Amino acid sequence: MPRNACLCDLIQALDQLASVRGLSPDCRVPLTSFTLFSLQLLQDGKIEKLEELVEKYPCAFPYWVGPFQAFFYIYDPDYAKTFLGRTDPKSKYLYKFLIPCLGNGLVNLEGSKWFQHRCLLTPGFNVNILKSYIKVMAHSVNTMLGKWEKICGTQDTVVEVFEHINLMTLDVLMKCAFSQETNCQISRSSFIDILSLLSLLATMIFMLKQRLNFLHHHDIIFKFSPQGHRLQELVKILHQYTEKVIQDRKKLLKDEKKHGNTQKRKDQDYLDIILSAQAENGNSFSDTDLRSEVNTFILAGHDTMAGSISWLLYHLALNPEHQERCRQEIRGILRDRSSITWDQLGEMSYTTMCIKESLRLAPPIPSISRELSKPITFPDGRSLPAGITVVLSIWGLHHNSAIWENPKKQLPFLQVSLSFPGVCRNCIGQHFAMVKLKVAIALILLHFKVSPDPTRPLVFLHQIVLKPKNGVHLHLKKLP
Ligand code: HEM
């Protein structure tokens, strides 16, 4: 990095810090202690450390993430409202680490290009498409339940369910997005392929987080580090995988056209939607854009779904009376137990409340960040200058004891969750996620009673996506 750029960074960082420290008497933290503390907070991902800070500083706190970079964490509802009402770009500092993996997809695009992609891809999540996914989702969940039946028989058995839900989620995603029958939940060979893809995704996310280590901030240093090498290898595998999916589909469509079969597929998948968007928009939506959006779909949809279903099951295990009430509701709606329809999902009001409460207790994406394009003034009159990266801690907001009487109290329902936040950049997959959560929980509760394993409580790791530190261990008992 040129020296004068370094100096500019330093001056800017000091300016920023000065204004941050002057921000609020009750947010003020001694520089030396918060510096060390904050690096730890990011690196070991322990939620309790974040909660300690939220408890101590009820609106916000600043921290260093590198020699020249200060972030500002907020978790007060009024601060969050002001923050979400603006159109600041995503933090370059954080999202640039995603570009080598995802390319430029919805998650990290900005401005008119983001708007163009968002308009083109939104039809991929419309009601008719989602309706057509229900059968696919139910089939994959039933496959997982079949495995659980084999493992448990009639005995009450402790199972690490996260691994199973992870595979089931990938199975659903591959089918809904690309109509890919991977059989990953049962078949040994594709199981291995997909497992390596899974570990690839997990490792990629982990490594991205490691890049927050300030020694890895600069591209050149990171590239030549062992982690950098590994990341490049993994990215290559991911890109080869998605490239093959795309090329296979393009070939299929070409063959269909050649044989005069130009009728639209009955159940269009996400790839069909992107390919027709590409056909309609020619040069403005390139093959690289296509691949980036395919990668984005896999990465944004997979860990969030595996986590949200697992946390929901865990919370219902901790709360047997609410679990039973959901089960009764689902039994009343599904009756013959063999299929689920869109309308039936709409009737699951109690179960939906439990889902929302579980998303509050454990938001799958625990924080989002933006780089201020102009100064921000919060409703209490305190301000931050342009250039600062502000992190909205969704976890902090959902667990802030200044807001909730008892933030850890589980179910019944506060029903206020900001797990899919954003006025301008909300989650494009949120309806997909709710449908999948309902289908999964309905089928699981019809067939199994779940209870916690007191010897192995769930420990969360606060990464880009919330993760279980040691899996999710639950007692499963097959219902008659
Ligand atoms: C419970 C599950 C999910 C949660 C809690 C969740 C949460 C979020 C959040 C918080 C954001 C905003 C990120 C930011 O502004 O920095 C986001 C964006 C996004 N999500 Fe989700 N998500 C979930 C499921 C999904 C699924 C299933 C998909 C796709 C299949 C998906 C695709 C995306 C995409 C593409 C974006 C970027 C949207 C844009 O900027 O236009 N998400 N999600």
Residues whose N, C-alpha, C, O or C-beta is under 5 A from the ligand:
A	BS01	HEM	L106 V107 F297 A300 G301 T304 M305 S308 P364 I365 I368 S369 S419 F420 P421 R425 N426 C427 I428 G429 F432 A433
